[in-house]
Amino acid sequence: MKKYIPSVLCTLYIVTLSFIMASCNMDLYPEDQLSTATYFSSETALREYTNYFYRMLPSPETMYAEEGEHFVAPTPNDMVKGTRDIHCGEAYWSKDQWMNLRKVNYFLANAGQCEDVKALNRYKGVAYFFRAYFYFDMLRHFGAVPWYDEVINADDEAALAKPRDSREIIIRHIITDLDSAYLLLPTAKTTGEVNAYTALALKSRACLFEGTFRKYHAGTTFNGGSDLYNEQLPWDNLLQLAADASLKLMQEGGYRLYTSGPEPYRDLFATIMPRDEEVIWARYYSKDLDIKHNAQGWSVARQTGFTKRHADLYLMTDGTRFTDIPGFDTVTYLNVFTSRDPRMAQTIHAPGYIQMGADKSYAVNMQMTYTGYKYIKYIMESSYNNWGGSVCAMPVFRLAEIYLNYAEAKAELGTLTQTDLDISVNLLRDRVGMAHLDMAATNANPDASLTDANGYGFSSPVLLAHPNKGVLLEIRRERMVETPLEGLHLWDILRWREGHLFTLPRLGLYFPGAGKYDMTGDGKPNILLAPAKQSGGIGVTCLVFDQDITLTGGTHGNMVAYKNMILQWDENKDYLWPLPISDRTMTMGALTQNPGWQDNISF
């Protein structure tokens, strides 16, 4: 089947400067100098102008470098350390960010000069989508923000000093814009450009986020400080909108899960062209155009890896829980992947792993991981191992997330049925040959390890009191094993009000003590754990305790990342970012600060 190559490939990544400068570079063509009567007169002009909006696509680093209690980087970022300062919100509330919104509003105000109604409607749909996309990102970071749907001039002091609108107003506008985009955009599959189903996908994600945020943060200052808007658009209404948008996409979009080959989950992400059976929208990359990212180098050349918390989530292939096995905490590397959900070995470097294009396996590089659970998601042939050399497509929306959104929304609402699971979560399990999720059996026997207050469990009283707690926990598990390193988990933790999980130790593989270890399964040792440097023989790397490897028991136990580092979380402020001091000052306090953040401004 011929693959679709988007016309906006170069514009998305801002590399073909000659094209951009000739057509849609807003710096060369200041909007106050454009002749709207002529510039917006053709479909070509509408397309070229709206191509600029694709700069809002998420950076790949927000996906493959996603940190938290599931994944560790060489050095944790300030978010997961709990050490953000009052300036941390400036990058998300910058002039460039707000300029993106201005350009969208400018387009909507002037595009009507085009007499080609079909083209006009299509690109207005693009603009509505990106305005919703912009505001959803602002909502997740800051909560209530000012809503602007018209072009603001530099001398419009009243508009520039506008106070924040409520979360209620923002989410309502997001939904309205996405509904408009859905009606105006084409329904053809275009993984490089937004279409009607991209709008439904964002509506599904946004309504799930806001609905669960309101539910789990009810009564807190993060939730607006008032219940008034909840009476207008309650959390359950939002979750119903999420379920409805998800189901509509599932039934009408024509998408299906990618199931080709013996390792379909792994192959879904290790490809230059996105698998358009499943992928709704993606970022494209190109070796020839030197448009690359660093998903592969981040794994190969940096001390990154999944944690034991994440690895323990993968069920046995028969659907039983790994954490129910006696002694699961001391299972070693060669056995920890045995009879597990196939997604585990298609996400994490397991014994016998063979990189694409290679003809033999190799041992995980224990000098390049704090946990031993090295990721292989997004990893292609070794020719892409160079730092900044990755060209695999990065999915922004895919059908699997929509299945999970649908199941979670229905479970939270208390309207989930076994049929709902069979058309969503169980299709994900079918792809990898996993046993189905049974609603009745799971609710009768919830996984205690997922709510263990002394471990890595969820602790929200709202969740613990939920009549569907068992199946809801399993849907969360499914989300965590299906979508790691896709830029979703941080926002899941924030909307579920489980930020305390970021304070827990980042643990990895278990080693019973000093000695040699086979890390490939071929019967030959690859590493030697010892109290001091010594030769382990040909092909054996010596790792010295507390120098090259840190274990919970000193000379035995689980690997530890970030030794002696104190990880913090402030329940009273860390669920939102602070507004910049400069903007608060310029508006004379009309822009109020988010809860818990002290900027020493008197108003």
Secondary structure, DSSP 8 states (H G I E B T S, - for coil): ------TTHHHHHT--HHHHHHHT-TTTS-GGG--HHHHTTSHHHHHHHHHGGGGGS--THHHHT--SSSEE-SS--HHHHT---TTTTGGGS-HHHHHHHHHHHHHHHHGGG---HHHHHHHHHHHHHHHHHHHHHHHHHHSS-----S---TT-HHHHT-----HHHHHHHHHHHHHHHHHHS--S--TTS--HHHHHHHHHHHHHHHHHHHHHTTTSGGGTS-SHHHHHS-HHHHHHHHHHHHHHHHHHS-------SS-HHHHHHS-SS--TTTEEEEE--BTTTTB-B-HHHHHHSS--EE-HHHHTT--BTTS--GGGSTTGGG--HHHHTTTB-HHHHTTB--TT---TT-SS-----GGG-SSSB-B-TT---GGG-STT-B---EEEEEHHHHHHHHHHHHHHHT---HHHHHTTHHHHHHHTT-----HHHHHHS--GGGG-TTTT----HHHHT-TTHHHHHHHHHHHHHHSTTSS-HHHHHHHTT-GGGGGS-EEEEEE-SSEEE-SSSSSS--EEEESS-----TT-EEEEBTTTB-BTTSSSEEEEESTT------TTTTTS----HHHHHHTTTSS---TT-------
